[in-house]
Amino acid sequence: MIDETVAQISEMQTHSSSAVAVNAARALSELLEREYMSVEEFERDLEQNAGILRRANTSHASLHNVMREIERSVVDKANSVDAAKTLTKETIEQVVEDIETGKREAASRAAELFGPDETFLTHDFSSTVLEAVETAAQGGSHITAYVTEARPRFIGRRTARMLAAMDRVETHLCVDSAAGHYLSKCDRVLVGMDCIVNETLHNRVGTFQITTAANELGVPVVVVGSGVKIIDDGFVFENQYRSGSEVMLEPIEEIILENPAYDATPLELVDYVVTDNGIREY
């Protein structure tokens, strides 16, 4: 289970960084089925596998935070293998609950920003953004959503399909480069976050251009996500560079294909960051 999860994280098969952290935490449950001669042996195995999972994607602060939290909560805290396993199981359950609760609370807070007739633009795929929209729609808001394709992986198309299935949500899908054209119709930009590190938002590539254009047009930018994705120290963001085949199936020898997964947006371009801990205005 751990090896499979590492492969999925490394290949970025899961779009949501919160889901990555949850899957990684649950993968450590595999250790509960192994036999150990001493608590020290169990703790070494826990630290080794938590490190392997953490390094599977060095761009996810939530993954980093969750693995560190499990290590801090277990290592040197038990005097027997059984006690260490029980503590590990309880900690995994707690961090998973904290992430899922955090997402729900962040989405609920973001939904409160929606008016009775709301038009917004979003980029990438964020389960927290989707929950916020659904919550607002269920509360009676009539919503128009403009969704970018999020090239080159086109994960925005998945976002559009899920929005289109919601009552009272009219969904439009456009190419990334058309975002500026539709921003003038929008009350706000609403995006998720991969992470926020030292006053910089790291999110799906294309976010920086959209927030810059939104600032030029006076359209508020709202970032929403679980507080576990915000980190100030002990974490160095490393961008992921994906296969050039996503950009061009048959590459030309003279062309160097570039395919970064994320870009960096200064928080000075953001109006609100909404988490389970509250709404911060910039």
C-alpha positions in Angstrom: 0.0 0.0 0.0 2.8 2.4 0.8 4.7 1.7 -2.4 1.5 2.1 -4.4 0.7 5.4 -2.7 4.3 6.7 -3.3 3.9 5.9 -7.0 0.5 7.6 -7.2 1.9 10.7 -5.5 5.0 10.8 -7.6 3.0 10.5 -10.8 0.5 13.1 -9.5 -2.4 10.8 -10.2 -4.4 12.6 -7.5 -5.4 16.2 -8.3 -6.2 17.4 -4.7 -3.2 18.0 -2.4 -5.5 17.4 0.6 -6.4 14.0 -0.9 -2.7 13.2 -1.3 -2.1 13.9 2.4 -5.0 11.8 3.4 -3.9 8.9 1.2 -0.4 9.1 2.5 -1.5 9.1 6.1 -3.8 6.1 5.5 -0.9 4.2 3.7 1.1 4.2 6.9 -1.6 1.9 8.3 0.3 -0.9 6.5 2.9 -0.7 9.3 0.3 -1.8 11.8 0.2 -5.3 10.2 4.0 -5.8 10.3 5.8 -7.6 13.1 8.5 -5.8 15.1 11.0 -7.0 17.7 11.1 -3.6 19.5 9.4 -0.2 19.6 12.6 1.3 18.3 12.4 -0.9 15.2 8.8 0.2 14.7 9.7 3.9 15.1 12.6 3.6 12.6 10.2 2.0 10.0 7.6 4.7 10.6 10.2 7.5 10.2 11.6 5.8 7.1 8.3 5.3 5.3 6.9 8.7 6.4 10.1 10.2 4.8 9.6 8.2 1.6 6.0 9.4 1.3 6.9 13.0 2.1 9.6 13.0 -0.5 7.3 11.6 -3.1 6.1 15.1 -3.8 8.1 18.0 -2.4 5.6 20.6 -3.6 2.8 19.6 -1.1 3.0 21.4 2.2 0.0 19.4 3.5 1.8 16.1 2.8 4.9 17.5 4.6 2.8 18.7 7.6 0.8 15.4 8.0 3.9 13.1 7.8 5.7 15.3 10.3 2.7 15.4 12.6 2.4 11.6 12.6 6.1 11.3 13.4 6.0 13.9 16.2 2.9 12.2 17.8 4.4 8.7 17.8 8.2 8.6 18.0 9.4 8.5 21.6 5.9 8.5 22.9 5.3 4.8 23.6 7.1 2.1 25.6 5.9 -1.0 23.6 5.2 -2.0 20.0 1.5 -2.5 20.7 1.3 1.0 22.3 3.1 2.6 19.4 0.8 0.9 16.9 -2.3 2.0 18.8 -0.9 5.6 19.0 -0.1 5.5 15.2 -3.6 4.3 14.4 -5.2 7.0 16.5 -2.9 9.7 15.1 -3.7 8.7 11.5 -7.4 8.8 12.2 -7.0 12.2 13.8 -5.0 13.9 11.1 -7.4 12.5 8.4 -10.4 13.9 10.4 -8.6 17.3 10.8 -7.9 17.6 7.1 -11.5 16.7 6.1 -13.0 18.9 8.8 -10.7 21.7 7.7 -11.8 21.4 4.1 -15.5 21.5 5.1 -15.0 24.5 7.4 -13.0 26.4 4.8 -15.6 25.7 2.1 -18.4 26.8 4.4 -16.6 30.1 5.1 -16.0 30.7 1.4 -19.6 30.0 0.5 -20.6 32.9 2.8 -18.8 35.3 0.4 -21.3 34.4 -2.4 -24.1 36.7 -3.2 -27.6 35.6 -4.3 -26.5 35.9 -7.9 -22.8 35.1 -8.2 -20.4 34.8 -11.2 -16.9 33.6 -10.6 -13.9 32.2 -12.5 -11.9 29.2 -11.3 -8.7 27.5 -12.4 -7.5 23.9 -11.8 -9.3 21.3 -9.7 -10.0 22.0 -6.0 -12.4 19.8 -4.0 -12.7 22.7 -1.5 -13.7 25.2 -4.2 -16.3 22.6 -5.4 -17.7 22.2 -2.0 -17.9 25.9 -1.4 -19.9 26.4 -4.7 -22.2 23.5 -3.8 -22.8 24.9 -0.3 -23.6 28.3 -1.7 -25.9 26.8 -4.4 -27.7 24.7 -1.8 -28.2 27.9 0.2 -30.1 29.5 -2.6 -27.4 31.3 -4.7 -27.7 31.2 -8.4 -24.2 30.8 -9.7 -22.4 31.2 -13.0 -19.1 29.6 -13.2 -16.3 30.2 -15.8 -13.8 27.3 -15.7 -10.4 27.2 -17.5 -9.3 23.9 -19.0 -6.1 24.0 -16.8 -3.7 23.0 -19.6 -1.9 20.8 -20.4 -3.5 18.1 -18.2 -7.0 19.6 -18.8 -8.1 18.9 -15.2 -10.3 21.9 -15.4 -12.6 19.9 -17.5 -13.2 17.6 -14.5 -14.1 20.7 -12.5 -16.5 21.8 -15.1 -18.3 18.5 -15.3 -18.7 18.4 -11.5 -20.0 22.0 -11.4 -22.4 21.3 -14.3 -24.0 18.5 -12.2 -24.9 20.9 -9.4 -28.3 22.6 -9.2 -28.4 26.4 -9.8 -24.9 26.4 -11.3 -24.5 27.5 -14.9 -21.1 26.3 -16.1 -18.9 27.7 -18.9 -15.6 26.1 -20.0 -12.9 28.1 -21.7 -9.3 27.7 -22.7 -6.8 29.2 -20.2 -5.8 32.1 -22.4 -9.5 33.3 -22.5 -9.6 33.9 -18.7 -8.8 37.6 -19.1 -11.6 37.9 -21.6 -14.2 36.6 -19.2 -12.9 38.1 -16.0 -14.9 41.4 -16.5 -18.1 39.3 -16.2 -17.0 37.9 -12.8 -17.7 39.0 -9.2 -14.5 37.2 -8.1 -11.8 34.6 -8.9 -12.1 31.6 -6.6 -9.1 29.1 -6.6 -7.8 26.5 -4.3 -4.2 26.2 -3.1 -1.5 23.7 -3.4 0.2 25.5 -0.5 1.1 28.9 0.9 4.7 29.3 1.9 6.2 32.5 3.3 3.5 34.8 1.8 3.5 33.1 -1.6 0.7 31.0 -3.1 1.8 28.0 -5.0 -0.9 26.6 -7.2 -1.6 25.1 -10.6 0.4 26.9 -13.3 -1.7 29.7 -14.8 -2.9 31.0 -11.5 -0.3 33.8 -11.5 -1.5 35.1 -14.8 -5.1 35.0 -13.8 -4.6 36.8 -10.5 -2.5 39.4 -12.2 -5.2 40.1 -14.8 -7.9 40.1 -12.0 -5.9 42.8 -10.1 -5.7 44.9 -13.3 -9.5 44.6 -13.8 -10.3 45.1 -10.1 -11.8 41.6 -9.7 -11.3 40.2 -6.1 -9.2 37.0 -5.8 -10.2 34.5 -3.1 -8.0 31.5 -2.2 -9.6 28.7 -0.2 -8.2 25.6 1.4 -7.4 23.8 4.6 -5.1 25.5 7.0 -2.8 22.5 6.9 -1.6 23.8 3.5 -0.1 26.9 5.0 3.5 26.6 6.3 6.0 29.3 7.3 9.2 27.3 8.1 10.7 23.8 7.8 9.5 23.4 4.2 11.1 24.4 0.9 8.7 24.3 -2.0 10.0 22.5 -5.0 8.2 22.7 -8.3 7.3 19.6 -10.2 8.2 19.4 -13.9 6.0 17.0 -15.8 6.6 15.1 -19.1 6.9 17.2 -22.2 4.6 14.7 -23.9 1.7 16.4 -22.2 2.5 19.5 -24.2 3.4 17.9 -27.5 2.8 14.2 -28.2 5.5 14.2 -31.0 8.3 16.5 -29.9 10.5 18.2 -32.4 14.2 17.8 -31.8 15.0 21.5 -31.9 12.3 22.4 -29.3 12.8 22.2 -25.6 9.4 21.4 -24.0 8.7 23.1 -20.7 5.9 21.8 -18.4 6.0 23.1 -14.8 3.1 22.0 -12.6 2.8 25.1 -10.5 3.6 28.8 -10.4 4.1 31.3 -7.6 1.7 34.2 -6.8 2.6 36.8 -4.2 -0.2 37.2 -1.7 -0.3 40.9 -2.4 -2.2 39.9 -5.5 -4.8 38.1 -3.4 -7.7 39.7 -1.6 -8.8 36.9 0.8 -7.3 33.6 2.0 -10.1 31.4 3.5 -9.2 28.5 5.7 -10.8 26.6 8.5 -9.0 29.1 10.8 -10.9 32.1 9.4 -10.8 34.6 6.6 -7.7 36.7 6.2 -8.0 39.9 4.1 -5.0 41.3 2.3 
